[in-house]
Amino acid sequence: MSTELATIAFTPEKLDLLKRTICQGSTDDEFELFANVCRRTGLDPFARQIFAVKRWDSQLKRNTMAVQVSRSSIRVPNAESSS
């Protein structure tokens, strides 16, 4: 089993599309964080493996972004490592 992290690369066009669609309404910092999490984990937001979710934070009194992964993106690496 490899211990290397998977990575994903985005073209400038894909980053623009990501910002306009999947991360719509995110701040520049939230967007950069989300893109870096995608790159680092190798999860593809266009394949619906990872999501940028806005939620109300009652302490901050504003929407904040949370990174959420799909169930299938968790199962796939586990299934591969058990074979």
Phi, psi and omega in degrees: 000131181279143177259003179288143176279140174287151176228159177228141179246142178244135171285162176303324179294318179293323177297318177298315178298317178300315181295322182283337188243284187294325181252026181304131179088359179279151174286168178300320179294316179298318180296314180297320177299312181298314180299320179292322177296318177299313180300314186291320183273340183080010179275140187256113179294334179285339176265009179060039176267338183213146186227149169258113186246128177267131179225150178285128175255110185291335177287317179276345181059043177198166175286138174232157181267139172236146177265130182228136179255154179281157178299320182294329180287340176277321183289322186301308179297325179293320179294321179293323183284341182270355181271000000 
